[in-house]
Amino acid sequence: MQIEIFELERVQSLWENRVEFNLTESGVHPYTLNELLEEKDVAALADLRLGYGQTNGSIVLREAIAALYPGAGSDNVVVTNGSAEANFVAAWSTLDDGDEIVYMVPNYLQIRGISRAMGVTVRPLRLRAELGWQPDLDELDTLVTARTKVIAICNPNNPTGMTLSAEAMNAIVSAAQRCGAWLFVDEVYRGAELDGKDSASFWGRYDRLVITGGLSKAYALPGLRLGWLVGPVDFIEAAWARTDYTSIAPGILSDEVARFALQPSLRARILERNRSLLRDNLATLQAWIAEQPVEMTLTPPKAGGMAFVRYHLDMNSTELTTRLREEKSVLIVAGDCFGLDGYLRIGFGADPEYLHRGLERIGEFLDGCRMLRA
Ligand SMILES: Cc1ncc(COP(=O)(O)O)c(C=O)c1O
């Protein structure tokens, strides 16, 4: 099976640990265990026997995850290695050669890549900059047909940080209902809303619904590689049968730490720490944008640590990010990685001082490009 390069992940894999300033992350400055847990809990982890855990996730953890989705129980959950594995397994459990899906773009293009490799036709549902990154609902109606097996969306969205309007959410559910399609919703950025209010989940709105999520973004714990799938019990059983082939089980340390992180009081503390950092850093980024010699426009993100910035310079986004990396040792993501040249995705969830210094470097680079203003 041929599979296309997952540009976004590849660029990050190649360069993120080789530059001085990595502003490609879409989440929040990660925790250490000592910052996250009490001393006695860190000590208890040292005594944990490093065997295999429960392969679909411990019952305690699955119950804690299920508690985030009203009406769900532990049987509606399978724990995965990151939401990336959850997305992979969802696609692999559902799609076959010759199927067709409707897929939100711009997006984290994982499900698109897997689908194409499987011989699935991917029909893009475009988010429109002129609509504040909402989809055109007439277009949605045209795209979803009896041939649609899955509608796959990401809400809050990567890279725009947009959250869908209530009208768009209703329209997406109605479109899926009309043809009986599965609805896959990647909600990994849920919990990282800048206004402090949880964005609406699709959970409970439709029976053929699968949510993917995890601790990498809103919880600032990407190194745990802890994600999940939530869906109907028979779907979850089929997905678990597939994780026997992918990774067998989540790491037992990650399962244990995730149980702490999802305890209500610690969870609330984590989300507040992260949202507050994101709010302050977005203000820093917006102030920086206003001062740049090159015009940039940003529809402020509603969630997540990423800003999808339109820049007005006569330079392709891959060329710009490559030169920035080579000349200033700063890594950001080219709009090209999302199929939208003319944009840059700047991660602003980093440590504030680090962000400030990274932005300064980008400013120096842009200063040298004044002559190329579009
Ligand atoms: C929308 C979306 N889904 C899934 C992932 C994978 O995240 P992880 O496997 O760390 O949970 C990412 C990572 O950037 C993402 O942006």
The ligand as a MOL file (V3000), in Angstrom:
LIG
                    3D

  0  0  0     0  0            999 V3000
M  V30 BEGIN CTAB
M  V30 COUNTS 16 16 0 0 0
M  V30 BEGIN ATOM
M  V30 1 C -6.5410 17.4680 15.1410 0
M  V30 2 C -5.4840 16.5760 15.6600 0
M  V30 3 N -5.7750 15.2930 15.9020 0
M  V30 4 C -4.8560 14.4460 16.3630 0
M  V30 5 C -3.5610 14.8650 16.5950 0
M  V30 6 C -2.5650 13.8700 17.1350 0
M  V30 7 O -2.3470 14.1730 18.4800 0
M  V30 8 P -1.9070 13.1210 19.5950 0
M  V30 9 O -1.6980 11.8100 18.9570 0
M  V30 10 O -0.6960 13.6920 20.2190 0
M  V30 11 O -3.0680 13.0910 20.5620 0
M  V30 12 C -3.2100 16.1910 16.3580 0
M  V30 13 C -1.8160 16.6410 16.5750 0
M  V30 14 O -1.4370 17.7350 16.2920 0
M  V30 15 C -4.1950 17.0610 15.8820 0
M  V30 16 O -3.9180 18.3390 15.6360 0
M  V30 END ATOM
M  V30 BEGIN BOND
M  V30 1 1 1 2
M  V30 2 1 2 3
M  V30 3 2 2 15
M  V30 4 2 3 4
M  V30 5 1 4 5
M  V30 6 1 5 6
M  V30 7 2 5 12
M  V30 8 1 6 7
M  V30 9 1 7 8
M  V30 10 2 8 9
M  V30 11 1 8 10
M  V30 12 1 8 11
M  V30 13 1 12 13
M  V30 14 1 12 15
M  V30 15 2 13 14
M  V30 16 1 15 16
M  V30 END BOND
M  V30 END CTAB
M  END
